[in-house]
């Protein structure tokens, strides 16, 4: 990208920024690009590896060290041919968020920080060394250490700008792909045909498609669809237009077509999206993400919550975690909790001061445990709420969106001014603790549901509520087990599968998400023989098998987590592989995937109650 480097550098002289997070991760080799959306502006330095990275529609060839700047909300696709080690530093700037007119009055002729670019540095060693110093310094939470961290960042920025100035090249003529993307961006609201676009560029549609595949790893039609979907999201939030009106504005013939493409693209309907965003802050641009791909990362295990595509380099060393213990965070007077209303809480990160009765709680994962004790969080990831509809009746107040659970927007968390943050992730502690008192909660690492709820009761200062809830929980589980034992023979076996991720089937165990805890733990259902031997006895959370192998893991009942249309309480979704194993001896029961994502005690007991009802209804209908 051609840009005025001198003006861009001058802009940095006049703005204030807040460093939000720094992390190191490795993107592993894969056949398809790995995708996520950045919740904040970020600098990325690739220190090793080979492949391609797309920032929006712009592709960057990676052959060793490479520096990128990605603007907030941009889609990042990464295709690694050799494992890529990436340092990512996220930041926010109040000035860059101002309206264009106000910003232009302050920085005449300067380019906004909301710009994406990349280059291969001539002298990578200084950039790598300084970034690594910033990473090591990040856990220092006292004011002197934080000042030093920011000083190191500006040192890194100066080195980057110096190298960019030395490497500046003349702008070249736009190639056919660039011209096509610009044309689609300007004319997406028209009934375009690729033959028409190719003809304007003096090439055949086939050749244009080959160019797109080579440079962008996608087709012109998919680029047009992406542009239309993004515009539709903005119109759903920013206008009161009907679905038909929005469809016509983004190039579709009718609202039905838009709804079909929208759900295929994002995994939920336009109506559902608009409802969830009705109370959103007006100037927040909706994230463009793919929920199904993002949520799949939950299945790589408790310790791999970054993304399925990322093999996380430990974000904090063992020594760095130890260094955090005992650190008492000094917060600014604007956000500090009054001393009279605080108490000291012993945590895995040391003694910290938290409010006696937290009222502005933000969670990045443990939604059910908080709701069980009668607290509706101020902020939580939209992906958790949208994909665990069991919890909707327990949410009494508006929950603000803080991003996808794999990529939390620290800017949004900062805006909410929480008085307590509860996280599953020790590696995120230093970033969260810069915003508010933060507790690392162990979740399923505790020995039992009772320990999970009691620990959350200790954190929220709701011990009485915790004990009351646990008594009711025990009663409900006992009732469930007694009821299902009286209706279904104890000799009948059950298998739980998730068939929604590509060409393979995921067998669900009893230690993680997706209903396994409800089936094998709370309902005490007997697992099929091979499921017990290969999954439960080794203590695995899940096991991936080929579709044609499903029959070998099924005996009496098959519980299918269905994320597609046509599923119902009393019938399977009709997929050919399901029909092939549904016999007089094997009964297939379809369950709504969007109600079985989490496995906290509240979600699990709700899932067990619904599961028992479906099993008994299916049993009665076939007896």
RAZIFEN-V460581 format. One record per residue. PHI is phi in radians with two decimals (999 if undefined). D_LAST is the distance of its C-alpha to the last C-alpha in whole Angstrom. Layout:
phi=PHI d_last=D_LAST
phi=PHI d_last=D_LAST
This chain:
phi=999 d_last=69
phi=-1.51 d_last=72
phi=-2.62 d_last=73
phi=-1.42 d_last=76
phi=-1.17 d_last=76
phi=-1.13 d_last=79
phi=-1.22 d_last=78
phi=-1.09 d_last=74
phi=-1.14 d_last=76
phi=-1.12 d_last=78
phi=-1.04 d_last=75
phi=-1.16 d_last=74
phi=-1.26 d_last=77
phi=-2.01 d_last=76
phi=-2.02 d_last=73
phi=-1.92 d_last=71
phi=-2.25 d_last=68
phi=-2.22 d_last=65
phi=-1.26 d_last=64
phi=-1.81 d_last=60
phi=-2.92 d_last=58
phi=-2.43 d_last=59
phi=-2.58 d_last=57
phi=-2.13 d_last=57
phi=-2.57 d_last=54
phi=-2.07 d_last=54
phi=-1.65 d_last=52
phi=-1.51 d_last=51
phi=-1.09 d_last=51
phi=-2.67 d_last=48
phi=-1.42 d_last=48
phi=-2.11 d_last=47
phi=-1.06 d_last=49
phi=-1.65 d_last=48
phi=-2.21 d_last=48
phi=-2.69 d_last=49
phi=-1.95 d_last=50
phi=-1.41 d_last=53
phi=-1.42 d_last=53
phi=-2.58 d_last=57
phi=-1.01 d_last=60
phi=-2.70 d_last=60
phi=-1.71 d_last=63
phi=-2.16 d_last=61
phi=-2.15 d_last=63
phi=-1.53 d_last=62
phi=-1.62 d_last=64
phi=-2.84 d_last=62
phi=2.15 d_last=60
phi=-2.64 d_last=60
phi=2.74 d_last=58
phi=-2.34 d_last=58
phi=-2.25 d_last=57
phi=-1.85 d_last=57
phi=-1.83 d_last=58
phi=1.15 d_last=56
phi=-1.73 d_last=58
phi=-1.68 d_last=61
phi=-1.73 d_last=60
phi=-2.16 d_last=62
phi=-1.45 d_last=63
phi=-1.87 d_last=62
phi=-2.39 d_last=64
phi=1.89 d_last=65
phi=-1.21 d_last=66
phi=-2.64 d_last=65
phi=-2.00 d_last=66
phi=-2.27 d_last=63
phi=-2.09 d_last=63
phi=-2.03 d_last=60
phi=-1.45 d_last=60
phi=-0.98 d_last=58
phi=1.52 d_last=54
phi=-1.33 d_last=55
phi=-1.52 d_last=53
phi=-2.05 d_last=53
phi=-2.00 d_last=52
phi=-2.28 d_last=53
phi=-2.06 d_last=53
phi=-1.66 d_last=54
phi=-1.64 d_last=56
phi=-2.29 d_last=57
phi=-0.90 d_last=55
phi=-1.82 d_last=57
phi=-1.63 d_last=58
phi=-2.18 d_last=58
phi=-1.70 d_last=60
phi=-2.19 d_last=59
phi=-2.02 d_last=61
phi=-1.78 d_last=60
phi=-2.62 d_last=62
phi=-2.22 d_last=62
phi=-2.46 d_last=65
phi=-0.99 d_last=66
phi=-1.13 d_last=69
phi=-1.26 d_last=67
phi=-1.60 d_last=64
phi=-1.21 d_last=67
phi=-1.01 d_last=67
phi=-0.98 d_last=69
phi=-1.11 d_last=72
phi=-1.11 d_last=72
phi=-1.19 d_last=72
phi=-1.18 d_last=74
phi=-1.23 d_last=77
phi=-1.59 d_last=77
phi=-2.14 d_last=77
phi=-1.09 d_last=79
phi=1.36 d_last=78
phi=-1.46 d_last=75
phi=-1.50 d_last=72
phi=-1.21 d_last=69
phi=-1.23 d_last=67
phi=-1.37 d_last=64
phi=-2.40 d_last=65
phi=-2.02 d_last=63
phi=-2.77 d_last=65
phi=-2.80 d_last=66
phi=-2.81 d_last=68
phi=-1.69 d_last=69
phi=-1.21 d_last=72
phi=-1.27 d_last=75
phi=-2.11 d_last=75
phi=-1.28 d_last=72
phi=-1.00 d_last=73
phi=-1.04 d_last=74
phi=-1.16 d_last=71
phi=-1.19 d_last=68
phi=-1.09 d_last=71
phi=-1.17 d_last=71
phi=-1.11 d_last=67
phi=-1.17 d_last=66
phi=-1.12 d_last=69
phi=-1.06 d_last=67
phi=-1.07 d_last=64
phi=-1.22 d_last=65
phi=-1.44 d_last=67
phi=-1.03 d_last=64
phi=-1.31 d_last=62
phi=-1.39 d_last=66
phi=-1.69 d_last=65
phi=-1.26 d_last=68
phi=-1.03 d_last=71
phi=-1.08 d_last=73
phi=-1.16 d_last=70
phi=-1.20 d_last=69
phi=-1.12 d_last=72
phi=-1.10 d_last=73
phi=-1.06 d_last=69
phi=-1.17 d_last=70
phi=-1.09 d_last=74
phi=-1.11 d_last=72
phi=-1.08 d_last=70
phi=-1.15 d_last=73
phi=-1.13 d_last=75
phi=-1.11 d_last=72
phi=-1.07 d_last=72
phi=-1.08 d_last=76
phi=-1.12 d_last=75
phi=-1.10 d_last=73
phi=-1.08 d_last=75
phi=-1.06 d_last=78
phi=-1.22 d_last=76
phi=-1.11 d_last=75
phi=-1.07 d_last=78
phi=-1.25 d_last=80
phi=-1.80 d_last=77
phi=-1.03 d_last=77
phi=-2.13 d_last=77
phi=-1.22 d_last=78
phi=-1.22 d_last=75
phi=-1.71 d_last=74
phi=-1.14 d_last=73
phi=-1.11 d_last=70
phi=-1.45 d_last=68
phi=-1.11 d_last=66
phi=-1.12 d_last=62
phi=-1.05 d_last=64
phi=-1.13 d_last=65
phi=-1.12 d_last=62
phi=-1.08 d_last=60
phi=-1.10 d_last=63
phi=-1.13 d_last=63
phi=-1.10 d_last=59
phi=-1.14 d_last=59
phi=-1.43 d_last=62
phi=-2.10 d_last=60
phi=-1.07 d_last=56
phi=-1.37 d_last=56
phi=-1.75 d_last=57
phi=-1.33 d_last=55
phi=-1.34 d_last=56
phi=-2.18 d_last=56
phi=-1.13 d_last=57
phi=-1.05 d_last=59
phi=-1.14 d_last=61
phi=-1.14 d_last=61
phi=-1.09 d_last=62
phi=-1.09 d_last=65
phi=-1.13 d_last=67
phi=-1.68 d_last=67
phi=1.06 d_last=68
phi=-2.64 d_last=66
phi=-1.45 d_last=63
phi=-0.99 d_last=59
phi=-1.13 d_last=58
phi=-1.18 d_last=61
phi=-1.09 d_last=60
phi=-1.10 d_last=57
phi=-1.11 d_last=58
phi=-1.10 d_last=60
phi=-1.11 d_last=57
phi=-1.12 d_last=55
phi=-1.21 d_last=58
phi=-1.61 d_last=59
phi=-1.99 d_last=56
phi=1.06 d_last=53
phi=-2.74 d_last=52
phi=-1.84 d_last=52
phi=-1.01 d_last=54
phi=-1.13 d_last=51
phi=-1.24 d_last=50
phi=-1.10 d_last=53
phi=-1.08 d_last=53
phi=-1.08 d_last=49
phi=-1.05 d_last=50
phi=-1.08 d_last=53
phi=-1.12 d_last=51
phi=-1.11 d_last=48
phi=-1.11 d_last=51
phi=-1.20 d_last=53
phi=-1.10 d_last=50
phi=-1.03 d_last=49
phi=-1.11 d_last=52
phi=-1.22 d_last=52
phi=-1.10 d_last=49
phi=-1.51 d_last=50
phi=-1.62 d_last=54
phi=-2.34 d_last=54
phi=-1.83 d_last=52
phi=-1.06 d_last=51
phi=-1.26 d_last=48
phi=-1.07 d_last=46
phi=-1.13 d_last=48
phi=-1.12 d_last=51
phi=-1.17 d_last=51
phi=-1.02 d_last=49
phi=-1.15 d_last=52
phi=-1.28 d_last=54
phi=-1.85 d_last=53
phi=1.74 d_last=53
phi=-1.82 d_last=50
phi=-1.22 d_last=49
phi=-2.68 d_last=47
phi=-1.15 d_last=45
phi=-1.10 d_last=41
phi=-1.10 d_last=43
phi=-1.04 d_last=44
phi=-1.07 d_last=41
phi=-1.14 d_last=39
phi=-1.20 d_last=42
phi=-1.09 d_last=42
phi=-1.18 d_last=38
phi=-1.14 d_last=38
phi=-1.35 d_last=42
phi=-1.92 d_last=41
phi=1.65 d_last=37
phi=-2.60 d_last=37
phi=-1.40 d_last=38
phi=-1.04 d_last=42
phi=-1.10 d_last=41
phi=-1.10 d_last=39
phi=-1.09 d_last=42
phi=-1.11 d_last=44
phi=-1.07 d_last=42
phi=-1.25 d_last=43
phi=-1.84 d_last=46
phi=-1.03 d_last=47
phi=-1.81 d_last=49
phi=-1.26 d_last=50
phi=-1.09 d_last=54
phi=-1.03 d_last=56
phi=-1.62 d_last=58
phi=-1.49 d_last=55
phi=-1.34 d_last=54
phi=-1.04 d_last=50
phi=-1.21 d_last=49
phi=-1.76 d_last=48
phi=-2.50 d_last=45
phi=-2.00 d_last=42
phi=-0.97 d_last=40
phi=-1.13 d_last=37
phi=-1.18 d_last=40
phi=-1.20 d_last=41
phi=-1.26 d_last=38
phi=-1.05 d_last=37
phi=-1.09 d_last=40
phi=-1.13 d_last=38
phi=-1.57 d_last=36
phi=-1.51 d_last=39
phi=1.91 d_last=39
phi=-1.03 d_last=40
phi=-1.55 d_last=44
phi=-2.19 d_last=44
phi=-1.49 d_last=44
phi=-1.13 d_last=46
phi=-3.06 d_last=45
phi=-1.14 d_last=43
phi=-1.49 d_last=46
phi=-2.00 d_last=48
phi=-1.68 d_last=49
phi=-1.18 d_last=50
phi=-1.26 d_last=54
phi=-0.83 d_last=54
phi=-1.11 d_last=55
phi=-2.43 d_last=57
phi=-1.24 d_last=58
phi=-1.05 d_last=58
phi=-1.19 d_last=61
phi=-1.14 d_last=61
phi=-1.10 d_last=58
phi=-1.10 d_last=60
phi=-1.11 d_last=63
phi=-1.34 d_last=61
phi=-1.11 d_last=60
phi=1.46 d_last=62
phi=-1.34 d_last=63
phi=-1.77 d_last=64
phi=-1.36 d_last=63
phi=-1.61 d_last=66
phi=-1.74 d_last=65
phi=-1.18 d_last=67
phi=-1.10 d_last=68
phi=-1.20 d_last=66
phi=-2.07 d_last=63
phi=-1.22 d_last=64
phi=-1.44 d_last=62
phi=-0.93 d_last=64
phi=-0.99 d_last=65
phi=-1.16 d_last=65
phi=-1.89 d_last=61
phi=-1.93 d_last=60
phi=-2.48 d_last=59
phi=-1.58 d_last=59
phi=-2.13 d_last=56
phi=-1.41 d_last=55
phi=-2.32 d_last=53
phi=-1.15 d_last=53
phi=-1.79 d_last=56
phi=1.89 d_last=58
phi=-1.37 d_last=59
phi=-2.30 d_last=59
phi=-1.60 d_last=60
phi=-2.30 d_last=57
phi=-1.08 d_last=57
phi=-1.00 d_last=56
phi=-2.31 d_last=53
phi=-1.03 d_last=52
phi=-2.08 d_last=52
phi=-2.21 d_last=52
phi=-1.64 d_last=49
phi=-2.05 d_last=49
phi=-2.16 d_last=46
phi=-1.87 d_last=45
phi=-2.72 d_last=42
phi=-1.45 d_last=41
phi=-1.23 d_last=39
phi=-1.12 d_last=37
phi=-1.09 d_last=39
phi=-1.25 d_last=41
phi=-1.11 d_last=39
phi=-1.03 d_last=37
phi=-1.70 d_last=41
phi=1.43 d_last=41
phi=-1.94 d_last=44
phi=-1.60 d_last=43
phi=-1.15 d_last=45
phi=-1.20 d_last=48
phi=-2.44 d_last=47
phi=-2.79 d_last=44
phi=-1.12 d_last=44
phi=-1.06 d_last=42
phi=-1.13 d_last=40
phi=-1.25 d_last=38
phi=-1.26 d_last=37
phi=-1.21 d_last=36
phi=-1.94 d_last=34
phi=-2.56 d_last=32
phi=-1.19 d_last=31
phi=-0.99 d_last=30
phi=-1.50 d_last=33
phi=-0.97 d_last=34
phi=-1.14 d_last=34
phi=-1.68 d_last=36
phi=-1.72 d_last=39
phi=-1.69 d_last=41
phi=-2.18 d_last=44
phi=-1.14 d_last=45
phi=-1.77 d_last=45
phi=-1.34 d_last=48
phi=-1.35 d_last=47
phi=-1.98 d_last=48
phi=1.88 d_last=47
phi=-1.45 d_last=45
phi=-1.13 d_last=43
phi=-1.51 d_last=45
phi=-2.57 d_last=48
phi=-1.21 d_last=49
phi=-1.49 d_last=52
phi=-1.16 d_last=55
phi=-1.07 d_last=57
phi=-1.17 d_last=54
phi=-1.04 d_last=53
phi=-1.06 d_last=57
phi=-1.07 d_last=57
phi=-1.29 d_last=55
phi=0.89 d_last=57
phi=-1.21 d_last=55
phi=-1.76 d_last=56
phi=-2.75 d_last=53
phi=-2.05 d_last=51
phi=-2.00 d_last=48
phi=-2.22 d_last=47
phi=-1.51 d_last=45
phi=-1.90 d_last=48
phi=-1.03 d_last=51
phi=-1.18 d_last=53
phi=-1.60 d_last=53
phi=-0.99 d_last=55
phi=-1.07 d_last=58
phi=-1.25 d_last=57
phi=-1.17 d_last=55
phi=-1.14 d_last=58
phi=-1.29 d_last=61
phi=-1.78 d_last=59
phi=-2.81 d_last=58
phi=-0.92 d_last=57
phi=-2.25 d_last=54
phi=-2.06 d_last=51
phi=-1.56 d_last=49
phi=-1.84 d_last=46
phi=-1.35 d_last=44
phi=1.02 d_last=41
phi=-1.23 d_last=38
phi=-1.25 d_last=41
phi=-1.27 d_last=41
phi=-1.27 d_last=39
phi=-2.75 d_last=36
phi=-1.09 d_last=35
phi=-1.08 d_last=37
phi=-1.14 d_last=40
phi=-1.05 d_last=40
phi=-1.22 d_last=40
phi=-1.13 d_last=43
phi=-1.15 d_last=45
phi=-1.16 d_last=44
phi=-1.09 d_last=45
phi=-1.16 d_last=48
phi=-1.14 d_last=49
phi=-1.53 d_last=48
phi=1.06 d_last=50
phi=-2.29 d_last=47
phi=-1.13 d_last=46
phi=-1.09 d_last=45
phi=-1.08 d_last=43
phi=-1.12 d_last=41
phi=-1.16 d_last=41
phi=-1.09 d_last=39
phi=-1.13 d_last=37
phi=-1.12 d_last=36
phi=-1.07 d_last=35
phi=-1.19 d_last=33
phi=-1.06 d_last=31
phi=-1.06 d_last=31
phi=-1.09 d_last=29
phi=-1.15 d_last=26
phi=-1.15 d_last=25
phi=-1.06 d_last=25
phi=-1.10 d_last=23
phi=-1.08 d_last=21
phi=-1.10 d_last=20
phi=-1.16 d_last=20
phi=-1.18 d_last=17
phi=-1.28 d_last=15
phi=-1.12 d_last=16
phi=-1.34 d_last=14
phi=-1.88 d_last=11
phi=-2.09 d_last=11
phi=-1.03 d_last=12
phi=-1.15 d_last=16
phi=-1.48 d_last=16
phi=-1.28 d_last=14
phi=-1.89 d_last=17
phi=-2.31 d_last=17
phi=-2.28 d_last=20
phi=-1.95 d_last=22
phi=-2.28 d_last=24
phi=-2.16 d_last=27
phi=-1.73 d_last=28
phi=-1.65 d_last=30
phi=-2.18 d_last=34
phi=1.42 d_last=35
phi=-1.55 d_last=34
phi=-2.01 d_last=32
phi=-1.96 d_last=29
phi=-1.80 d_last=30
phi=-1.43 d_last=27
phi=-1.70 d_last=27
phi=-1.60 d_last=28
phi=-1.88 d_last=28
phi=-1.97 d_last=32
phi=-2.26 d_last=33
phi=-1.47 d_last=31
phi=1.25 d_last=28
phi=1.51 d_last=25
phi=-1.13 d_last=26
phi=-1.11 d_last=27
phi=-1.15 d_last=24
phi=-1.27 d_last=22
phi=-1.55 d_last=24
phi=-1.62 d_last=26
phi=-1.28 d_last=25
phi=-1.45 d_last=21
phi=1.01 d_last=22
phi=-1.29 d_last=19
phi=-1.38 d_last=20
phi=-1.36 d_last=21
phi=-1.06 d_last=21
phi=-0.94 d_last=24
phi=-1.20 d_last=26
phi=-1.13 d_last=26
phi=-1.12 d_last=27
phi=-1.22 d_last=30
phi=-1.69 d_last=31
phi=-2.16 d_last=30
phi=-1.31 d_last=30
phi=-1.10 d_last=32
phi=-1.29 d_last=35
phi=1.35 d_last=34
phi=-1.39 d_last=34
phi=-1.34 d_last=33
phi=-2.74 d_last=32
phi=-2.52 d_last=32
phi=-1.67 d_last=33
phi=-2.32 d_last=31
phi=-1.27 d_last=32
phi=-1.06 d_last=29
phi=-1.34 d_last=29
phi=-1.71 d_last=28
phi=-1.00 d_last=25
phi=-0.98 d_last=23
phi=-1.27 d_last=25
phi=-1.90 d_last=24
phi=-2.11 d_last=20
phi=-2.16 d_last=17
phi=-1.84 d_last=14
phi=-2.22 d_last=14
phi=-2.12 d_last=17
phi=-1.70 d_last=18
phi=-1.89 d_last=21
phi=-1.47 d_last=24
phi=-1.81 d_last=25
phi=-1.88 d_last=28
phi=-1.98 d_last=28
phi=-1.25 d_last=28
phi=1.58 d_last=25
phi=-1.48 d_last=22
phi=-2.61 d_last=20
phi=-1.22 d_last=17
phi=-2.10 d_last=14
phi=-2.61 d_last=16
phi=-1.32 d_last=18
phi=-1.42 d_last=22
phi=1.48 d_last=22
phi=-1.27 d_last=24
phi=-0.98 d_last=25
phi=-1.16 d_last=24
phi=-1.27 d_last=21
phi=-1.10 d_last=20
phi=-1.21 d_last=21
phi=-1.97 d_last=19
phi=-1.44 d_last=16
phi=-2.17 d_last=14
phi=-1.12 d_last=11
phi=-1.75 d_last=12
phi=-2.18 d_last=13
phi=-1.88 d_last=12
phi=-1.72 d_last=15
phi=-2.10 d_last=15
phi=-1.63 d_last=19
phi=-2.15 d_last=21
phi=-1.33 d_last=24
phi=-0.94 d_last=27
phi=-1.26 d_last=30
phi=-1.96 d_last=28
phi=-2.22 d_last=27
phi=-1.30 d_last=31
phi=-1.54 d_last=33
phi=-2.37 d_last=32
phi=-1.14 d_last=34
phi=-0.99 d_last=32
phi=-1.19 d_last=32
phi=-1.05 d_last=30
phi=-1.11 d_last=28
phi=-1.23 d_last=27
phi=-1.15 d_last=26
phi=-1.13 d_last=24
phi=-1.10 d_last=22
phi=-1.14 d_last=21
phi=-1.20 d_last=20
phi=-1.08 d_last=18
phi=-1.08 d_last=16
phi=-1.09 d_last=16
phi=-1.18 d_last=14
phi=-1.11 d_last=12
phi=-1.18 d_last=11
phi=-1.14 d_last=10
phi=-1.18 d_last=9
phi=-1.13 d_last=6
phi=-1.15 d_last=5
phi=-1.18 d_last=6
phi=-1.88 d_last=4
phi=-1.61 d_last=0
